[in-house]
Each structure stands twice: as C-alpha cells, then as structure tokens.
C-alpha cells in the first residue's frame, strides 16, 4: 500500500494556467516585462503566451505537444483536467485559500485552455515543439525564462541528472534569469534535487535564490526558485 499523500500521476498532465496565475507564481509585474523576451517552458495549454503577447510582451512557449493539431490537443486536455480536479478534492496536500474550491480551479483551467486554443492555430510561431533538456534556441535569446509545474514537482518522473541538464540548458538560452515554480513535489515536500544542484560543480556559475510569495495551493508552494549567473 502506498504511503504517499499527494497527487498521484503516471504522466505529465496537460493543464492550462492563466497569465494572472503566472503573476502569482513568479511575482511578475507586467509593466516591467514590456519588450522583454519571455520563454514559457512546458507551457502546454496555458494562456500565458497568448495573454502576454496581447499585452505587448513578446513571449514564446515551448512544449513537445506542439507537434499536435489544435483538435488533438483539445481532445487530450479534457480528460487530464477531469482527472486532476477529481483527484485533488480531498487530498491533504492542497490548501483551499488561493482557490475557493475545485470548481474555481476548473473554471481557471478551462479559461486558460480556451484562450490557448484560440491563439495556437493563429500564431504557431509562438509555440515551439521541443523537449528538455534540448531546446532549439540560440544562447541568451530570452530575458526571462519561466517553468511552472514541471521541474521539481515531477521529481518521481525525472531524475537528478535530467534536472541538472535541463537547468543548464535553460540558462544557456537565458540572458537574464530563470524562475521555477514550485520547488516542492506533489507530496508538498522540498525537492531533494534542489540541495544537490546548489552544491553541484557543474552549477558553480549559477546563483540559486528562493523567493517567497503569497501564492499557495499545493502546500508549501509559496516560493519560486530564481536562478541567475554570479556577477
């Protein structure tokens, strides 16, 4: 019998998150992002890229699902959303303060998906099909790179070596800073990979800083990791 208390997933699920939610995750100030090139890694069906570009923020999203058609993505997204909403209802690893209830979460996820599905076929150039730890971008082309609900949280699916290679690749394409949210697993526990990264010789040129926020749904997820290069 499993002793795990958190959300149990056998794959990376396809859930959409809104621009406003990203602002909460990463303490983004939209007015300061105008003109900055932003990369959303593992963006999936989130509406961040669509909403950011509408605000004059040149954002790009990268995800392996962008090899699929709009209809194929929509067909996959529905069951993933249904599964997660039902799964999190009674789990002790979620705190219902930021979101009122599961129906509130579903509303936001559906809103993000609708916006994504509208933008995706119109602006395919914003949506690049690729998978970590290899990205098809030149060095330092993005001012800010964001990773939400992929690294660390899926610790059981991706080992330490993957995380290290992914972060080094993300920093290769980023001239400014990389922000990763959350830093805990679905068990609401700090990822074991984080401490190893801080002490890994391969990451000696990188500075790791946990930044506290007021956003918390998954318990203990009220911070993001900011990675920059040492001066």
N, C-alpha and C positions, 0 to 999 in steps of 0.2 A: 504493500500500500504506500502511495506517495505521501511524503511529509510536506510537500510544497503547499503553500497557502495562496500563492498568487496565480495570475492568469497563465493557463497552460496552452501553448500554441505549438503546432508542429511545422509552422512555416511563418515567414514574414507576411503579415496580413496587410491588405490594401485598404487603408483608412484615410479619408481626406480631412485635413485640418485647415482652418481659415487663417487669413492674414492677421486678424486680431489675436488669435491664439498664439501664433508665432511671436507676436509682440510681447505676449505674456511670458512665453517660454524663455525668450532671449533678451528681454528688456530692450527691444528695438524702439527707436524713436524715428518714425517715418520721415520726418522733415530733415533729419540728418543723413538719410540714405539717398536723397535725390541725386541722381547722376552717378551713384556708385554701382559697380557691377557686383551682383549678388548671385551666389550659386546655392541652390537648394538641393541637397544630396539625398537620394531616396525619397524624392518629392511625391512619388506616387500620384494619387488623385487629390492632393492638397491644392487649394486655390491660391496659395501664396504667390506663385509666379504670375498668375493671371491678375491678381489684385495689385501686386507690386508694380507691374508694367502699366496698369491703368493709373497709377499714382505717379508715374514718371520715374520709377526705379527700374533700371534695366536688369531684370532677374532672369536666370536660366535654371531649369530644373533638369536633373539627371536621374534616370531610373531604368532598370532593364525592361520594365513593362512597356516602354515607349516604342518597342518593336510592334506592338499590337495596335489594332484599329480601335477607334472610339467605341464601337459596339462591343468588341471583345473585352475591353477594359471595363465597360459598364456592367457587362454580364458577370464578371468576376468580383467586382466591388460590392455588389449587393449581398451575396452570401457571407462575405467576410465581415461586413458591418453587422448583419443579423447575428452571427456567431459571437462576436465580441460583446455586443450590447447585452445579450442574454448571459454571457459568461461573467461579466463584471458586476451584475446586480447585487449579489450577496457576498462578494469577496471582501475580506478584512483589509486588503491591501489598497483599497481606494477610499478617498475622503470626499464626501459629497458637500463641499463648500464652494469651490470654484464653479462646479457644475451643480445644478439643483437636483438632478435625478437622471436616470438613464435616458429618458425621453429627451431631455435637454441636450445630452451628448449626441443622440441620434440626429436631432434637428441640425446641429452644427456640422456633423459629418455629411449629412445629405446636402446641406447648403454648399459646403466646400466641393463636394462631388459635382453638383450641378454646374457650378462656376467653372470647374476644371473641364468638364465635358463640353462646355460651350467654347472654351478657349483653345483646347487641344487641336481640333481639326482646322481651326483658323490660323493658328500660329505654331506650326510644327517645329519651326526653327528654334523656339524657346524650350523645346522638350527633347533632350538628347538621350538616346538609348545607350547605356553603358553600365558597368558594374564595378564596384570597388573590388580589389584595390588598384584598378587601372582606369584612368579617366582620359578621354581624348581631347585634352585641352593643353595649351602651352603653359609654360611656367608663369606664375604670378598674374594671371589674367583676371582674377577676381579680387575685389577689395575685401569682401566678406563672404565666408562660406558657412552655411548652416546645415546641421544634421539633427533631425528630430526623430525620436523613437526608432532608432536603428542601432547605432553603436552603443555598447554597454548594456542597454536594456535587453537585447537578444544575446546575452553572454553565453547562454547554453547552446546557441546555434553557431556562434562564430568564436573561434579560439583566440588566444592572445596574439599569436603571430598574424592573424588576419587583422586584428585591431591595430597593431603596430604598423603593418604595411599600409593599411587604409589611412591612418593619420599622417604618415609621411607623404603619401600621395596627395592627400587633401591640402597639406601645407605646401607642396610643390606648386599647386595651381593657384595658391592664395598669396597675395602680396601683403594683405593686412592681417586679419585674424579669423580663426576658426572657432565656431561656437557649437557645442554638442549638448543636446538635452534629451533625456535626463542622464544623470550619472549613476542611477540605480537600476537594478534588474527588475523584472516583473515580480520578484519576491520582496520588493521595496527595500532591498539591501544594497549598500555601496558595491559597485562592481569591483571584483578582485583585480581586474585588468588595470585599473587606474593607478594604483600604487606601483605596479610593475613598470608602467610607462614612465612615471616620474623618475625612476632610477635606471632606466634602460640607456646604455651608452649611445644607442642609435638615435635617441631623442635628446641628446645633450644640448643641442642648439635651441631646443624649444622650452618655452616657459608655460607652465600649467597653473591656472588660477580658477578656483571655484567661486562663482559669483552667485550670491543669494538673491532670490526673487520672492515675490508674494504669490506666485502661481504654484498650486499643488493639487494634483488629482491623485496620481499614484503616490502613495505615502512616501515621504522623504524626497520627493522630486522637486523641492523648492530651491533648486540651484541649477546652473548650467556650467559647463566647463569652457573656459576661454583659453585658447592656445595661440600664442604669439611666438615670435623669434626673439631671443635675447638680443639686447641692443649691442 
